Amino acid sequence: MIGKIERVPLRTVWKHEAYDFTQWLEENLDVLNEALDLTLTGAEREQSAGSFSVDLVAEDEAGGTVVIENQLEKSDHDHLGKLVTYLTALGAKTAIWIVAEPRPEHVGAITWLNESSSASFYLVKVEAIRIGESPPAPLLTLIVGPSEEAREVGKTKKDLAERHLLCRRFWEALLERAKVRTKLHATISPGVNSWVGVNKGGLRFTYVIWEHEAAVELYIDRGKESGDENKKVFDALTVHRQEVEAAFGGPLEWERLDGKRACRIRKTIATGGIRDEEATWVRTQDDMIENMVRLEKALAPQIADLAGG
């Protein structure tokens, strides 16, 4: 015969959070260790953290401080704030929050903390169960914990946010400098992407910035249903390749991009990129603006013929 697991109300097992559950956990730290695959020792109750008292403070196997906050009810903002406060006050690197019912927003908050900080955060759900008339037993379930994947996600997000800030600053400066030479991009605003451009009927004159290089280009894309038309426009321009490059003053990269919808005519600039010293940005921007002016002028007659046709 197989028994059926029955969940028992927590307050019938541990009537008082501090006096009953926290004391039980202090004496049975192995249950938490097993649930989280940790090796915590030396748990002590009501340790001082400034004017507050931490439910439990333990040590991990490396001797680091671990703070444990218990809540025999739904997770709330107050306890999350306490957890972070205790962590910083004690200089801990690991925080464990044990709750009866984790709210989705707090699951997201702990996930974000694991991605965004150097500390490790665990969100654990506590339940009491029994089978038949057996004594109630604790059931601790890890809801969110630290991982290498979370750290990598956090690093990627941080790098992306940093790049967005750099791009905005770069484009602000470039667009302001470009107004002196050309009005082509005078009406657009700086963004956070790796390119800015002005679109004229599916023909977009675009500045592009990478890690250590840049480019100017005519990007040909007249919409989702215009793949064949894009190729026809590119081919019509390619017929005049020699005179376009002569007017430009050097070779260009003619990329039909077969298998893709769009096409482009590009000039790569090796002066520098977004990750190079900001002191080199001015030189990179000047080179980009100079090449954009030349590219627009070189293509102007052929684009006019296309519009006329």
C-alpha positions, -999 to +999 in steps of 0.1 A: +000+000+000+013+034-009+004+064+012-006+098+000+013+130+009-008+155+028+003+191+033+000+204+069-006+241+077+028+255+088+014+272+119+003+238+133+039+226+131+057+258+140+034+282+158+059+310+161+083+319+133+111+331+156+107+309+186+097+277+168+107+276+132+140+295+135+150+275+165+142+242+147+162+253+116+192+262+138+191+227+152+184+210+119+206+229+094+213+196+076+178+198+061+186+231+045+220+219+034+205+189+017+179+211-001+205+236-014+235+213-017+254+235+007+276+228+037+265+254+063+276+252+099+276+272+131+241+286+128+233+312+155+200+331+160+193+368+164+227+381+153+229+419+153+230+438+120+231+474+131+197+480+148+182+448+133+185+412+143+191+385+117+170+353+120+200+331+115+237+336+106+258+306+095+291+299+078+297+282+045+325+257+040+349+285+030+342+304+062+320+330+046+290+345+064+256+334+053+224+352+064+191+334+066+157+352+068+126+332+076+090+340+067+062+316+074+038+334+050+038+350+016+070+368+006+068+405+010+089+436+002+098+442+039+115+409+043+133+413+009+146+446+021+157+431+054+176+403+035+196+428+015+202+450+045+215+421+066+237+409+037+254+443+034+256+450+071+274+418+079+295+417+047+280+384+037+282+369+002+253+345+006+217+352+015+189+326+020+152+336+021+128+309+033+091+316+027+058+298+028+047+312-005+070+330-029+053+357-049+062+359-086+076+394-083+100+382-056+111+352-077+120+378-104+138+400-078+160+372-066+167+361-101+178+397-109+200+399-078+218+367-088+224+382-123+234+417-111+254+413-080+285+393-068+265+378-039+245+345-041+208+346-033+185+316-026+147+317-024+134+286-007+098+274-002+090+257+031+062+232+035+052+206+061+040+173+049+030+139+063+018+105+051-013+091+069-008+095+106+030+101+105+045+131+123+048+161+100+081+165+081+097+196+066+099+200+028+123+227+016+122+234-022+147+256-040+128+281-061+156+303-073+194+301-067+227+313-081+242+297-111+269+302-137+242+307-163+227+336-142+261+352-138+267+350-176+232+365-183+240+393-158+273+400-174+257+401-209+231+425-197+257+447-180+278+447-212+248+455-233+237+484-211+273+498-211+274+495-249+241+513-252+254+542-232+286+544-253+266+543-286+243+571-275+272+593-265+290+584-298+260+592-320+252+624-301+287+637-309+288+624-345+254+638-355+263+672-340+296+673-359+280+660-391+257+691-393+286+712-403+293+691-434+259+677-444+222+680-436+216+644-445+211+632-409+201+666-394+166+655-385+173+622-367+180+616-330+208+595-315+199+560-304+215+532-285+220+507-314+251+501-334+238+522-363+219+554-372+205+562-406+181+582-426+156+563-449+146+577-483+122+553-500+139+522-488+174+536-495+190+543-461+223+561-457+236+546-425+265+551-401+276+519-384+299+514-354+315+481-342+339+473-314+370+485-333+358+495-367+331+517-383+314+520-417+292+541-438+268+525-462+238+527-485+214+500-471+188+490-497+156+476-481+121+486-494+102+463-470+092+427-464+077+420-498+104+437-518+133+413-518+134+410-556+130+448-560+159+453-536+181+431-558+170+450-589+179+483-573+213+470-563+220+455-597+210+489-614+235+507-592+262+480-598+261+488-635+276+522-626+301+507-602+332+522-619+319+557-621+305+556-585+338+545-571+356+571-593+333+598-578+338+584-543+375+583-547+382+547-539+368+511-538+335+503-521+322+470-508+292+459-530+272+433-511+242+418-529+236+395-499+220+368-519+197+347-497+188+378-477+162+405-483+184+436-483+216+447-501+242+473-493+271+493-506+296+499-478+328+516-470+346+501-439+366+526-418+395+512-397+402+543-376+385+530-345+353+517-329+330+521-300+353+503-275+384+523-284+396+552-263+370+580-264+399+603-273+400+586-307+363+591-313+367+625-329+390+612-355+367+582-361+337+605-364+355+628-388+365+599-410+329+586-410+314+620-418+339+625-446+331+591-462+294+596-458+296+630-476+315+613-504+292+583-506+261+603-508+276+626-535+289+596-555+255+578-555+233+609-560+231+608-598+223+571-599+197+574-572+181+603-590+179+582-622+162+554-602+136+579-589+131+592-623+127+558-638 
